[in-house]
Amino acid sequence: MLAWLAGALPSMPAQADAVTGQPAPDLVLHGIDGHDYRLSALRGKVVIVTFWATWCAPCQEELPVLSSFAKAHAGDGLRVLAFALDGPDTLPQVRNTARTLVFPVGLLGSSWAGEYGRIWRIPVSFVLDRQGRLVYNSLSSNGSAWDRATLQQRILPLLQAGPAGHTAFR
């Protein structure tokens, strides 16, 4: 019986397959709004994938800053997908937070985020450039919560890059 149960469990990678500078693994956010958001469908956009929880104080400080920045730069091609590590029992709190944000929110369901590996601390973010390459991984870089200055430093150059990665002239 125990061997059968172990075989039924999904295998988890020992470490993430997401490598900075390489094409980002696909990931789907099952939004609490009922829509699915697939990373691969956002090619051509700069995408921030963030992981958070209602019980995480730094996350609660980061989310409004991220939402404001996302709203200001949506026309430049910025998209954000937010995965909550909360369980179904805290869905009302997740919904309350999501109402204040301009980007889709979904429940991750476990600490495993596919080929991105185990999310063992939060907040954590991954950034994809317009070509779908992973260009920033706060898990491996010991990054902290986003603030306005860090968003401007890391994200604005990506937004100014054209479809082929060349800096756009404005």
N, CA, C and O of each residue as an XYZ file, in Angstrom:
680
protein
N       0.823     -1.195      0.000
C       0.000      0.000      0.000
C       0.868      1.260      0.000
O       0.618      2.191     -0.766
N       1.896      1.286      0.867
C       2.759      2.447      0.940
C       3.526      2.664     -0.364
O       3.714      3.805     -0.786
N       3.968      1.590     -1.002
C       4.673      1.716     -2.282
C       3.746      2.278     -3.350
O       4.167      3.089     -4.175
N       2.497      1.856     -3.339
C       1.537      2.373     -4.307
C       1.325      3.869     -4.091
O       1.280      4.640     -5.049
N       1.193      4.279     -2.809
C       0.971      5.684     -2.503
C       2.172      6.524     -2.935
O       1.996      7.608     -3.491
N       3.378      6.043     -2.690
C       4.577      6.785     -3.098
C       4.631      6.935     -4.608
O       5.078      7.964     -5.113
N       4.181      5.924     -5.330
C       4.163      6.016     -6.785
C       3.125      6.987     -7.293
O       3.251      7.499     -8.405
N       2.091      7.254     -6.495
C       1.028      8.158     -6.908
C       1.397      9.619     -6.677
O       0.791     10.517     -7.262
N       2.390      9.854     -5.826
C       2.776     11.224     -5.544
C       3.607     11.775     -6.690
O       4.418     11.048     -7.265
N       3.421     13.054     -7.038
C       4.224     13.628     -8.120
C       5.679     13.714     -7.689
O       5.980     14.004     -6.532
N       6.568     13.461     -8.624
C       7.983     13.586     -8.286
C       8.352     15.057     -8.287
O       7.921     15.817     -9.154
N       9.143     15.449     -7.321
C       9.550     16.834     -7.186
C      11.031     16.931     -7.536
O      11.828     16.115     -7.072
N      11.407     17.906     -8.341
C      12.811     18.036     -8.693
C      13.648     18.396     -7.471
O      13.190     19.111     -6.579
N      14.869     17.896     -7.443
C      15.768     18.214     -6.333
C      16.093     19.703     -6.325
O      16.236     20.302     -5.259
N      16.209     20.298     -7.500
C      16.414     21.736     -7.586
C      15.675     22.254     -8.809
O      15.296     21.488     -9.695
N      15.479     23.547     -8.840
C      14.697     24.140     -9.918
C      15.388     23.986    -11.264
O      16.615     24.019    -11.357
N      14.581     23.817    -12.304
C      15.086     23.751    -13.667
C      15.153     25.151    -14.301
O      15.661     25.308    -15.412
N      14.644     26.150    -13.599
C      14.645     27.513    -14.112
C      16.041     28.107    -13.960
O      16.528     28.276    -12.843
N      16.687     28.425    -15.087
C      18.058     28.925    -15.086
C      18.079     30.321    -15.696
O      17.592     30.533    -16.807
N      18.646     31.264    -14.963
C      18.749     32.634    -15.445
C      19.508     32.659    -16.777
O      20.556     32.030    -16.927
N      18.951     33.404    -17.737
C      19.542     33.513    -19.067
C      18.998     32.496    -20.053
O      19.270     32.589    -21.250
N      18.238     31.534    -19.571
C      17.651     30.489    -20.415
C      16.145     30.726    -20.567
O      15.560     31.492    -19.801
N      15.515     30.073    -21.553
C      14.067     30.191    -21.657
C      13.405     29.770    -20.347
O      13.746     28.741    -19.765
N      12.467     30.575    -19.903
C      11.779     30.298    -18.645
C      10.806     29.134    -18.814
O      10.109     29.057    -19.825
N      10.750     28.238    -17.847
C       9.747     27.170    -17.913
C       8.341     27.772    -17.915
O       8.102     28.827    -17.328
N       7.437     27.095    -18.572
C       6.059     27.572    -18.597
C       5.423     27.342    -17.233
O       5.819     26.440    -16.495
N       4.455     28.150    -16.913
C       3.750     28.071    -15.648
C       2.360     28.630    -15.895
O       2.196     29.573    -16.668
N       1.363     28.057    -15.245
C      -0.007     28.534    -15.407
C      -0.539     29.008    -14.065
O      -0.491     28.281    -13.072
N      -1.047     30.239    -14.045
C      -1.728     30.772    -12.875
C      -3.211     30.502    -13.071
O      -3.814     30.984    -14.030
N      -3.790     29.738    -12.171
C      -5.232     29.514    -12.173
C      -5.818     30.612    -11.284
O      -5.881     30.482    -10.061
N      -6.238     31.685    -11.930
C      -6.675     32.874    -11.206
C      -7.937     32.655    -10.404
O      -8.800     31.863    -10.781
N      -8.035     33.364     -9.293
C      -9.260     33.291     -8.493
C     -10.415     33.981     -9.215
O     -11.563     33.907     -8.778
N     -10.102     34.654    -10.325
C     -11.136     35.263    -11.163
C     -11.728     34.265    -12.165
O     -12.607     34.612    -12.953
N     -11.228     33.009    -12.124
C     -11.754     31.978    -13.012
C     -11.006     31.835    -14.325
O     -11.318     30.943    -15.114
N     -10.036     32.685    -14.576
C      -9.247     32.618    -15.810
C      -7.902     31.950    -15.557
O      -7.381     31.976    -14.442
N      -7.354     31.357    -16.596
C      -6.010     30.799    -16.549
C      -5.068     31.740    -17.292
O      -5.405     32.265    -18.353
N      -3.885     31.944    -16.723
C      -2.884     32.827    -17.301
C      -1.601     32.018    -17.499
O      -0.958     31.616    -16.529
N      -1.238     31.784    -18.751
C      -0.067     30.964    -19.087
C       1.103     31.873    -19.450
O       0.975     32.772    -20.282
N       2.247     31.624    -18.809
C       3.432     32.435    -19.089
C       3.774     32.454    -20.574
O       4.086     33.509    -21.127
N       3.717     31.299    -21.218
C       4.095     31.237    -22.636
C       3.201     32.117    -23.508
O       3.621     32.536    -24.586
N       1.989     32.402    -23.064
C       1.082     33.270    -23.823
C       1.446     34.742    -23.660
O       0.906     35.596    -24.364
N       2.351     35.040    -22.742
C       2.743     36.422    -22.489
C       4.063     36.796    -23.168
O       4.635     37.850    -22.889
N       4.539     35.927    -24.060
C       5.773     36.230    -24.803
C       5.591     37.571    -25.498
O       4.528     37.850    -26.052
N       6.622     38.394    -25.469
C       6.536     39.751    -26.009
C       6.298     40.773    -24.909
O       6.421     41.977    -25.138
N       5.957     40.299    -23.716
C       5.768     41.156    -22.542
C       6.902     40.898    -21.559
O       7.525     39.837    -21.586
N       7.162     41.851    -20.709
C       8.038     41.646    -19.559
C       7.116     41.150    -18.448
O       6.084     41.763    -18.174
N       7.483     40.050    -17.814
C       6.593     39.429    -16.828
C       7.308     39.274    -15.490
O       8.433     38.777    -15.421
N       6.637     39.706    -14.443
C       7.081     39.439    -13.077
C       6.149     38.382    -12.516
O       4.932     38.564    -12.493
N       6.722     37.283    -12.065
C       5.968     36.226    -11.396
C       6.340     36.339     -9.924
O       7.507     36.198     -9.557
N       5.349     36.594     -9.088
C       5.641     36.786     -7.673
C       4.873     35.777     -6.828
O       3.753     35.387     -7.159
N       5.495     35.369     -5.739
C       4.904     34.422     -4.784
C       4.798     35.134     -3.443
O       5.749     35.770     -2.989
N       3.631     35.021     -2.813
C       3.339     35.775     -1.603
C       2.333     35.006     -0.748
O       1.874     33.931     -1.135
N       1.997     35.559      0.406
C       0.957     34.991      1.270
C       0.336     36.104      2.108
O       0.967     37.128      2.369
N      -0.891     35.890      2.518
C      -1.582     36.903      3.325
C      -0.931     37.078      4.683
O      -1.029     38.155      5.273
N      -0.277     36.062      5.191
C       0.358     36.121      6.507
C       1.786     36.655      6.466
O       2.444     36.717      7.504
N       2.272     37.037      5.305
C       3.657     37.508      5.116
C       3.667     39.042      5.117
O       3.187     39.666      4.170
N       4.213     39.649      6.179
C       4.245     41.113      6.292
C       5.027     41.774      5.151
O       4.537     42.750      4.583
N       6.236     41.281      4.785
C       6.938     41.907      3.658
C       6.146     41.812      2.347
O       6.221     42.707      1.505
N       5.394     40.731      2.183
C       4.560     40.587      0.977
C       3.476     41.662      0.952
O       3.199     42.251     -0.093
N       2.869     41.909      2.100
C       1.796     42.896      2.180
C       2.316     44.302      1.927
O       1.567     45.164      1.468
N       3.589     44.546      2.219
C       4.206     45.837      1.897
C       4.562     45.919      0.416
O       4.446     46.981     -0.196
N       4.996     44.792     -0.161
C       5.437     44.760     -1.549
C       4.282     44.857     -2.544
O       4.398     45.558     -3.549
N       3.193     44.180     -2.289
C       2.113     44.074     -3.278
C       1.559     45.419     -3.748
O       1.377     45.587     -4.954
N       1.280     46.385     -2.875
C       0.789     47.679     -3.376
C       1.817     48.405     -4.252
O       1.447     49.057     -5.228
N       3.091     48.298     -3.911
C       4.153     48.923     -4.716
C       4.202     48.263     -6.092
O       4.282     48.942     -7.116
N       4.155     46.950     -6.103
C       4.172     46.195     -7.357
C       2.936     46.512     -8.196
O       3.030     46.648     -9.416
N       1.786     46.628     -7.547
C       0.549     46.934     -8.266
C       0.594     48.327     -8.890
O       0.184     48.514    -10.035
N       1.085     49.288     -8.143
C       1.196     50.652     -8.660
C       2.148     50.710     -9.855
O       1.859     51.362    -10.859
N       3.273     50.029     -9.737
C       4.254     49.996    -10.825
C       3.668     49.281    -12.047
O       3.838     49.734    -13.178
N       2.982     48.170    -11.811
C       2.364     47.415    -12.912
C       1.315     48.263    -13.632
O       1.226     48.227    -14.859
N       0.537     49.011    -12.887
C      -0.487     49.874    -13.490
C       0.167     50.969    -14.337
O      -0.284     51.266    -15.443
N       1.234     51.561    -13.800
C       1.915     52.649    -14.512
C       2.595     52.164    -15.789
O       2.775     52.945    -16.723
N       2.977     50.885    -15.843
C       3.759     50.390    -16.979
C       3.062     49.297    -17.798
O       3.695     48.637    -18.622
N       1.786     49.114    -17.575
C       1.042     48.123    -18.363
C       1.106     48.459    -19.849
O       1.242     47.562    -20.681
N       1.011     49.736    -20.186
C       1.076     50.163    -21.580
C       2.442     49.944    -22.210
O       2.569     49.944    -23.434
N       3.461     49.759    -21.387
C       4.815     49.491    -21.877
C       5.061     47.996    -22.057
O       6.121     47.587    -22.531
N       4.074     47.182    -21.676
C       4.215     45.735    -21.849
C       4.559     44.973    -20.591
O       5.059     43.851    -20.680
N       4.309     45.539    -19.416
C       4.584     44.836    -18.165
C       3.350     44.055    -17.712
O       2.234     44.575    -17.716
N       3.569     42.812    -17.326
C       2.510     41.975    -16.755
C       3.044     41.360    -15.465
O       4.238     41.089    -15.334
N       2.137     41.147    -14.517
C       2.482     40.508    -13.245
C       1.500     39.381    -13.006
O       0.297     39.541    -13.211
N       2.016     38.233    -12.570
C       1.196     37.107    -12.131
C       1.560     36.849    -10.678
O       2.740     36.731    -10.348
N       0.560     36.761     -9.803
C       0.805     36.617     -8.369
C       0.239     35.301     -7.850
O      -0.965     35.055     -7.919
N       1.126     34.463     -7.332
C       0.754     33.168     -6.773
C       0.753     33.267     -5.250
O       1.789     33.527     -4.640
N      -0.412     33.057     -4.641
C      -0.511     33.062     -3.180
C      -0.227     31.656     -2.654
O      -0.748     30.672     -3.177
N       0.590     31.574     -1.631
C       0.896     30.294     -1.009
C      -0.129     29.927      0.059
O       0.019     28.914      0.742
N      -1.161     30.744      0.201
C      -2.225     30.462      1.159
C      -2.983     29.208      0.756
O      -2.955     28.793     -0.403
N      -3.657     28.616      1.724
C      -4.519     27.477      1.452
C      -5.946     27.927      1.195
O      -6.269     29.104      1.357
N      -6.802     26.995      0.795
C      -8.196     27.338      0.503
C      -8.929     27.946      1.697
O      -9.896     28.688      1.522
N      -8.473     27.634      2.905
C      -9.141     28.165      4.099
C      -8.964     29.675      4.249
O      -9.748     30.313      4.951
N      -7.968     30.250      3.614
C      -7.756     31.701      3.694
C      -8.123     32.402      2.382
O      -7.717     33.540      2.148
N      -8.888     31.722      1.536
C      -9.302     32.316      0.262
C     -10.002     33.670      0.437
O      -9.769     34.564     -0.376
N     -10.849     33.863      1.460
C     -11.450     35.204      1.621
C     -10.402     36.309      1.816
O     -10.557     37.405      1.277
N      -9.345     36.032      2.575
C      -8.287     37.023      2.771
C      -7.516     37.263      1.465
O      -7.141     38.393      1.154
N      -7.283     36.176      0.703
C      -6.609     36.315     -0.592
C      -7.460     37.184     -1.523
O      -6.940     38.067     -2.204
N      -8.762     36.927     -1.546
C      -9.667     37.736     -2.380
C      -9.641     39.208     -1.967
O      -9.631     40.092     -2.824
N      -9.630     39.474     -0.663
C      -9.571     40.859     -0.184
C      -8.316     41.553     -0.684
O      -8.377     42.694     -1.142
N      -7.187     40.879     -0.600
C      -5.935     41.460     -1.091
C      -5.992     41.631     -2.612
O      -5.592     42.669     -3.139
N      -6.485     40.617     -3.308
C      -6.540     40.657     -4.775
C      -7.385     41.829     -5.284
O      -7.095     42.386     -6.343
N      -8.418     42.200     -4.542
C      -9.272     43.326     -4.957
C      -8.496     44.636     -5.059
O      -8.905     45.546     -5.780
N      -7.384     44.733     -4.343
C      -6.603     45.968     -4.333
C      -5.508     45.979     -5.400
O      -4.792     46.970     -5.542
N      -5.376     44.885     -6.147
C      -4.279     44.724     -7.098
C      -4.772     44.820     -8.542
O      -5.936     44.538     -8.824
N      -3.890     45.214     -9.446
C      -4.257     45.355    -10.858
C      -3.848     44.141    -11.678
O      -3.992     44.153    -12.900
N      -3.343     43.098    -11.037
C      -2.894     41.908    -11.752
C      -3.591     40.674    -11.197
O      -4.117     40.700    -10.084
N      -3.593     39.587    -11.976
C      -4.278     38.373    -11.537
C      -3.559     37.675    -10.389
O      -2.333     37.682    -10.285
N      -4.380     37.073     -9.536
C      -3.919     36.351     -8.355
C      -4.509     34.951     -8.400
O      -5.662     34.767     -8.792
N      -3.723     33.974     -7.999
C      -4.206     32.600     -7.881
C      -3.546     31.920     -6.703
O      -2.538     32.399     -6.184
N      -4.116     30.799     -6.278
C      -3.528     30.004     -5.204
C      -2.548     29.016     -5.817
O      -2.866     28.366     -6.813
N      -1.364     28.897     -5.235
C      -0.378     27.958     -5.750
C      -0.770     26.531     -5.421
O      -0.591     25.640     -6.251
N      -1.296     26.295     -4.241
C      -1.762     24.955     -3.881
C      -0.738     24.130     -3.122
O      -1.110     23.202     -2.404
N       0.544     24.447     -3.264
C       1.605     23.787     -2.509
C       2.833     24.682     -2.608
O       2.789     25.742     -3.232
N       3.916     24.256     -1.998
C       5.131     25.075     -2.074
C       5.943     24.788     -3.341
O       6.993     25.394     -3.552
N       5.465     23.869     -4.185
C       6.163     23.539     -5.429
C       5.572     24.327     -6.588
O       4.360     24.331     -6.803
N       6.440     24.986     -7.322
C       6.011     25.804     -8.466
C       6.580     25.212     -9.753
O       7.316     25.875    -10.484
N       6.233     23.974    -10.015
C       6.685     23.323    -11.240
C       8.190     23.333    -11.366
O       8.907     23.018    -10.416
N       8.666     23.694    -12.538
C      10.105     23.701    -12.806
C      10.838     24.852    -12.115
O      12.062     24.950    -12.201
N      10.094     25.719    -11.431
C      10.721     26.786    -10.659
C      11.164     26.276     -9.284
O      11.862     26.973     -8.548
N      10.752     25.061     -8.955
C      11.189     24.441     -7.715
C      10.307     24.771     -6.535
O       9.186     25.258     -6.679
N      10.848     24.489     -5.360
C      10.106     24.724     -4.118
C      10.289     26.178     -3.699
O      11.409     26.684     -3.622
N       9.179     26.829     -3.434
C       9.214     28.198     -2.943
C       9.348     28.096     -1.429
O       8.374     27.831     -0.724
N      10.544     28.306     -0.947
C      10.835     28.071      0.468
C      10.907     29.341      1.294
O      11.046     29.280      2.515
N      10.815     30.490      0.643
C      10.714     31.759      1.366
C       9.906     32.715      0.491
O       9.835     32.555     -0.728
N       9.309     33.694      1.125
C       8.529     34.691      0.395
C       8.774     36.062      1.023
O       9.175     36.136      2.184
N       8.544     37.135      0.292
C       8.182     37.131     -1.118
C       9.358     36.693     -1.984
O      10.521     36.900     -1.636
N       9.032     36.090     -3.106
C      10.039     35.702     -4.085
C       9.474     36.001     -5.466
O       8.273     35.869     -5.702
N      10.354     36.404     -6.374
C       9.920     36.753     -7.728
C      10.876     36.221     -8.781
O      12.068     36.027     -8.547
N      10.298     35.998     -9.943
C      11.054     35.649    -11.143
C      10.654     36.672    -12.193
O       9.488     37.063    -12.267
N      11.616     37.114    -13.012
C      11.323     38.088    -14.061
C      11.717     37.487    -15.399
O      12.801     36.926    -15.555
N      10.804     37.619    -16.368
C      11.035     37.147    -17.732
C      11.115     38.348    -18.656
O      10.341     39.296    -18.520
N      12.058     38.311    -19.600
C      12.140     39.379    -20.590
C      11.138     39.114    -21.707
O      10.401     38.129    -21.671
N      11.118     39.990    -22.687
C      10.137     39.878    -23.775
C      10.307     38.612    -24.616
O       9.364     38.174    -25.275
N      11.496     38.027    -24.594
C      11.736     36.801    -25.356
C      11.422     35.548    -24.528
O      11.615     34.427    -24.998
N      10.943     35.741    -23.306
C      10.586     34.605    -22.466
C      11.756     33.993    -21.730
O      11.663     32.873    -21.226
N      12.870     34.730    -21.664
C      14.033     34.243    -20.910
C      13.920     34.689    -19.459
O      13.459     35.792    -19.166
N      14.347     33.818    -18.563
C      14.409     34.160    -17.153
C      15.606     35.083    -16.953
O      16.743     34.694    -17.220
N      15.355     36.304    -16.486
C      16.444     37.265    -16.313
C      16.699     37.612    -14.850
O      17.705     38.246    -14.531
N      15.799     37.203    -13.962
C      15.983     37.479    -12.537
C      15.255     36.425    -11.724
O      14.109     36.075    -12.005
N      15.952     35.928    -10.708
C      15.419     34.903     -9.821
C      15.799     35.315     -8.409
O      16.956     35.165     -8.016
N      14.849     35.832     -7.637
C      15.201     36.323     -6.305
C      15.512     35.188     -5.332
O      16.102     35.430     -4.279
N      15.125     33.950     -5.664
C      15.508     32.824     -4.812
C      17.011     32.600     -4.833
O      17.621     32.357     -3.792
N      17.606     32.681     -6.011
C      19.042     32.422     -6.119
C      19.887     33.666     -5.885
O      21.096     33.562     -5.677
N      19.265     34.841     -5.916
C      20.049     36.059     -5.744
C      19.855     36.694     -4.371
O      20.338     37.798     -4.118
N      19.149     35.994     -3.489
C      18.863     36.526     -2.155
C      18.193     37.889     -2.223
O      18.422     38.753     -1.377
N      17.368     38.065     -3.239
C      16.638     39.319     -3.388
C      15.620     39.501     -2.280
O      15.204     38.535     -1.640
N      15.230     40.719     -2.062
C      14.222     41.016     -1.051
C      12.960     41.513     -1.735
O      12.841     41.449     -2.959
N      12.035     41.999     -0.957
C      10.772     42.499     -1.504
C      11.045     43.653     -2.471
O      11.997     44.416     -2.305
N      10.185     43.756     -3.481
C      10.301     44.845     -4.442
C      10.008     46.173     -3.752
O       9.103     46.267     -2.923
N      10.770     47.181     -4.098
C      10.437     48.559     -3.768
C      10.504     49.341     -5.081
O      10.965     48.822     -6.097
N      10.045     50.582     -5.049
C       9.972     51.361     -6.291
C      11.340     51.515     -6.968
O      11.449     51.384     -8.187
N      12.366     51.790     -6.184
C      13.705     51.995     -6.765
C      14.219     50.718     -7.431
O      14.795     50.776     -8.517
N      14.018     49.582     -6.797
C      14.484     48.313     -7.371
C      13.700     47.963     -8.622
O      14.275     47.473     -9.593
N      12.401     48.206     -8.614
C      11.595     47.967     -9.814
C      12.096     48.827    -10.970
O      12.244     48.342    -12.092
N      12.356     50.101    -10.695
C      12.850     50.984    -11.753
C      14.208     50.513    -12.271
O      14.452     50.537    -13.477
N      15.076     50.092    -11.384
C      16.415     49.663    -11.785
C      16.385     48.368    -12.590
O      17.100     48.251    -13.585
N      15.575     47.396    -12.180
C      15.587     46.078    -12.823
C      14.604     45.950    -13.988
O      14.882     45.250    -14.962
N      13.466     46.618    -13.890
C      12.390     46.379    -14.860
C      12.365     47.412    -15.985
O      12.115     47.047    -17.134
N      12.614     48.681    -15.695
C      12.544     49.694    -16.757
C      13.463     49.390    -17.941
O      13.032     49.560    -19.082
N      14.716     48.946    -17.727
C      15.542     48.613    -18.904
C      14.935     47.490    -19.752
O      15.079     47.500    -20.975
N      14.275     46.547    -19.133
C      13.628     45.462    -19.887
C      12.449     45.985    -20.685
O      12.203     45.541    -21.807
N      11.720     46.927    -20.107
C      10.571     47.501    -20.809
C      11.013     48.355    -21.990
O      10.287     48.472    -22.978
N      12.203     48.956    -21.896
C      12.704     49.801    -22.972
C      13.329     48.995    -24.097
O      13.595     49.525    -25.176
N      13.563     47.714    -23.845
C      14.135     46.851    -24.879
C      13.039     46.477    -25.868
O      11.921     46.144    -25.474
N      13.361     46.534    -27.134
C      12.389     46.185    -28.174
C      12.200     44.678    -28.251
O      12.812     43.932    -27.487
N      11.361     44.231    -29.165
C      11.058     42.792    -29.301
C      12.280     41.907    -29.515
O      12.268     40.745    -29.106
N      13.317     42.415    -30.133
C      14.507     41.594    -30.362
C      15.561     41.806    -29.284
O      16.687     41.325    -29.405
N      15.186     42.542    -28.211
C      16.121     42.773    -27.130
C      16.949     44.031    -27.286
O      17.833     44.308    -26.476
N      16.657     44.802    -28.347
C      17.387     46.039    -28.570
C      16.690     47.174    -27.839
O      15.464     47.196    -27.738
N      17.469     48.109    -27.332
C      16.893     49.236    -26.632
C      16.089     50.085    -27.598
O      16.562     50.456    -28.672
N      14.871     50.381    -27.194
C      13.996     51.212    -28.018
C      14.371     52.679    -27.844
O      14.746     53.106    -26.752
N      14.269     53.443    -28.917
C      14.520     54.876    -28.846
C      13.190     55.557    -28.616
O      12.219     55.333    -29.339
N      13.165     56.400    -27.584
C      11.913     57.099    -27.255
C      12.132     58.573    -27.287
O      11.203     59.341    -27.039
